[in-house]
Amino acid sequence: MARPVIDATAASQAYARAFRHLAQLPGFDERTILRSEVGIFLKTWAGETKVATQAKTDTRSRLALLRRLELTGGHGVTVNAGVKGAFGAVHLRTSTGKWRRTHDPVFRPVAGMTGKKDHYWDHDWWLLRDAIAQVKTGLPAALQAGRGAVGLNRQSVVQIADSLHIDLGSVAGGRLSGQGLAKARAALASNGRAYRNGIGTLTGDQVRAYAQLVNTLPYNTKIGMDRTAANILQRRASYIVRAHRLGVFESAAGVARAFPNLLAVRAAFNS
């Protein structure tokens, strides 16, 4: 069954209309409401942005390492990256053009391959030995770098919040744990560098306030972060409209239950 396509423009317009319902709350102003809504939106966006599992991350790291070492192109010595099978199996291209498996996934010579030179030409033996040594030497750092980059996509959203001085850890709701937030903050690109991929601005006053949230993560649309954002806006708009219809806004207790973050932001502004 095909997933429904979410129109980002329509979602934004629906949310803007719903936002006006919130703006009618007695004792609140647009600046307070906007800051509260931006906080819950960003926390939800970060929480619903998928991060790779360690297994997938390790596979990508191994493949990247083998490509850097030129051991995946089918020339001379090739090492299995583990994408479709166990990592580490070594194959040697013979003089007849055929492939011969020489080592198992933990780099032990397979049956009939004792590791003695007389099984290969001298040149091939040194190729095999050097290739295996390079993989073993480079693998720990490659895995560490890959695991350290987990959460980089979420980090772009956290950076938007940080630029607005919004502590996502104190925002009520959302689907981002403290551990997930910490990993996102600490994430580095696989090259070991830190990048700023998110920034936001809040302008205006109590009467009319505006937010601009910018995500420059190079692959954010590829992994569907734009669709996730539009989906959140659409759901949030529906939630606010439903709350208004049910009379939630008619009492302070109702607002406190349905919009706990809103009260926290107002308290911070009034402190």
URNORSUL-V470712 format. One record per backbone hydrogen bond with DSSP energy under -0.5 kcal/mol. NH is the residue of the N-H (numbers start at 0). CO is the residue of the C=O. Records with the same first field share a line. If there is no record, write none. Layout:
NH=CO / CO
//
This chain:
6=4
7=5
10=6
11=7
12=8
13=9
14=10
15=11
16=12
17=13
18=14
19=15
20=16 / 17
21=17
22=18
23=19 / 20
24=21
27=24
29=205
32=28
33=29
34=30
35=31
36=32
37=33
38=34
39=35
40=36
41=37
42=38
43=39
44=40
45=41
46=42
47=43
48=44 / 45
49=47
56=52
57=53
58=54
59=55
60=56
61=57
62=58
63=59
64=60
65=61
66=62
67=63
68=64
69=66
70=65
75=73
76=74
77=90
78=70
79=88
87=79
88=85
89=102
90=77
91=99
92=75
93=91 / 97
96=93
99=91
101=89
102=89
103=107
106=103
109=101
112=109
113=111
118=115
119=116
124=120
125=121
126=122
127=123
128=124
129=125
130=126
131=127
132=128
133=129
134=130
135=131
136=132
137=133
138=134
139=135
141=137
142=138
143=139
144=140
145=141
146=142
147=143
148=144 / 145
149=146
151=148
154=150
155=151
156=152 / 153
157=153
158=154
159=155
160=156
161=157
162=158
163=159 / 160
164=161
165=160
166=164
167=165
169=166
170=167
176=174
180=176
181=177
182=178
183=179
184=180
185=181
186=182 / 183
187=147
188=192
191=188
196=194
198=213
200=211
202=209
204=207
209=202
211=200
213=198 / 211
215=196 / 213
216=196
219=216
222=218
223=220
224=219
227=223
228=224
229=225
230=226
231=227
232=228
233=229
234=230
235=231
236=232
237=233
238=234
239=235
240=236
241=237
242=238
243=239
244=240
245=241
246=243
247=242
249=246
250=247
254=250
255=251
256=252
257=253
258=254
261=258
262=258
263=259
264=260
265=261
266=262
267=263
268=264
269=265
270=266 / 267
//
